[in-house]
């Protein structure tokens, strides 16, 4: 198994840089999640969603607010807990691998 010191963006074995990909992604996800939780209607309007019922607003807040904040907290935890790093890196790799082609397809 490779040592974490072989991956300079992830930091050293005993300390991980918060400005590496895990930290930056974690901060961004937490910020997105909190923003959606505080301002769900303006955020939804920017992407063309309308809330016809409180339940729909709750679903939007749960997914885009709660999940994003939770993912961000996990990524930030992985900057400190070495045992979480492989899972966090795998999560980022898998989500980007799927998200990028989906975005490209949606723009065609």
N, C-alpha and C positions, 0 to 999 in steps of 0.2 A: 504494500500500500504506500502511495507517495506521501511524503511529508508535506505539511502545509507550508513549510518554508520554500518549497519549490514554486509556489504561486504567490508572487509578490503583491498582487492586488488584494489578496486575502489577508495579508499581514504575516506575522510570525506565528510560531506554534503557540506562544503564550499570550499573544495580543493580536487582535484583528483590527485593521484600520476601519474606522467608521466611514471614511471617504472612499472606500473600495466599493465594488458593485453591490455587495450585500447591504452595506450601510446606506448608500445612496438610494437603492431600490426600497429599502425599508422605510426611510424617511419619506420618500415620495408616496408610498402606499398609505402610510399613516396620515399624511397630509390630505390625500385624496379622500380617504375614509372619513376623516373628521369634517372636511368641507361638505361632503354629501350629507352627513348626519346633521350638520348645523343649517345648511341651506339646500334642502332637497328639491324644492320647487324650481328655483332658478337654474340649478344644475340640470334637472330633468328637462326643462324648457330648452336648454342649449342643445340637447341631443334629440329633441322632438317628442319627448314623452309628456303625457298629460295624466294627471291623477284624477280619475273620475270618482274614486272612492278612497277612504282612508286606508283600506286594506292594500290597495295598489301602491300607495305612498309607503306604507310599511314594508312591502316587499322590496321596493326600490331601495329604501334605506338599509334594509337588512343585507341585500346583496352588495350594492355598491358602497355602502358606508361600513357596515359591519365586517364583511369579508375582507375588504381592502385594508381596513385598520388592523384586523387580525393577522392577515398575511404580513403586513408591515412590521407588526410586533414580533412575529416569528423570525423574520429576516434580521431585525435588530438584535434579537436574542442570539441568533447564530453568529453575530459579530463577536459575541462574548463567550459563548459556549461551544467549544471545539467539537463536541459530539453532534451538534446540530448542523454544522457546516456542510457535510456532504448532502444532506437532505435539502438544505436551502439552495445550494448550487444546482442540484438536480431540478428543483422546482423552477428556478429561474430559466434553466436551459430548456426544460420541457414547455413551459408557458410561452417563452419566446419562439420556440420552434413551431408552435401551433398558431400563436397570435399573428406572426408576421405574414404567413401565407393567407390567413383569413382576411387580414386587413387589405392585402394586395387584391384579393379576389373581390372584396366589397367595393373597391375603387374602380373596378373594371366595368 
